[in-house]
Amino acid sequence: MDTLRRAARRAVGTRQTLRAVERGRALAVFVARDAEAHVVRHLLGLCRQRGVPVHEVDSMSVLGRTCGVEVGAASAAILAEDGGLDPGAPAARRPGGAT
């Protein structure tokens, strides 16, 4: 958790965390134990598929506070400093790609 707290770049919330994993930017993902399964199911599967380590956190409120937000968070991620993108991502999702 200290690593997440000190991270220069992070994603907070399942939508942002999922995007970070899809784009190859997530170095590690944190998921709250009390998050609803249907909210984090796809994220956890994608992390397994991409080899992104997943760490469990006691609760959504603890995860939210750790990330500096006033509400709970189901998930969060530490992001790569360089914003590295997955070379296998579709061109439309890469900067400068066709839309």
N, C-alpha and C positions, 0 to 999 in steps of 0.2 A: 504494500500500500504506500510506503514511503516513496517508492520509485514512481508510482503514479502521481503522487502529490508534487514531487519535484520535477516531473517531466516538463520540458519546455513546450512541447506540443502534445495535445491530447484531444480525443473526440469524447463527447459526453452524450449519452442517450443511445438507444439502440439504432435509430435511423443513421446517425452520424457514424457510429461504430461499424455498422454493416457496410456503409459506403467505404470507410477506410480499409476494411478487410478486402472488399471487392477490388479496390484500386491498388492493393499491395502496399499500403502505407502503414498498416498496423503492425507494431512490433510485438505487442502483448495485449490481450483483452482481459477485462475484469467483469465478472457477472455476479449480480447480487443473488444470494440463495433464495430470497423471497420474491424474486421476479417471476411473473407468470410464465409458465412453460411456453405457451403459444407466442409470447412476445420475443423470446430469445432462441427458440428452436432453430430457426434458419441460420441465425448468427453462429450458434454452436456447431452446426453441421459444416458451415463454410470455413470456420476456424480449423476444424479437423481436416477438411479437404486441403486447405492451404498450408497446414502446419503451423498455424499461429497459436502460441501457448495461451491457455485460458486459466485464469485464477479466480477462485470463488471468494466473494466478500460476504460478510455477515448479513448485511441488509442493504436495501435500496437507499435508506436514509444515510447510512455510513458512507456508501459509495458517492452519493451526491455531495455530502459535506467534504469528503476527500477531494472532490473535483472543484470545490468552491462554489457550488450552486445551492440554493436554498430549498430545493425540492429533491426528492429521491431520484435516483437514476438506476435503471435496470442493468445498464452496461456502460462501459467506457473503454477507451483504448489509449495506449501510448503510441504516438505517431513517430515515424522516421523524421529526423531533422531535415533531410533533403527533400522530403515530399515525394520520394521515389514512387513511380507508378509501375504497375504490373505491365511488363511488355506484352503480355497476352491479352490485355484489356482491349475492347473494341476501339477503333480509331475515333469514333464519335465521343468517347469518354476521355480520351487523352487530350491535353491542351494542344491546340493547333490541328486537331483531327477534323475530318469532315463531319458536319452535323446533318 
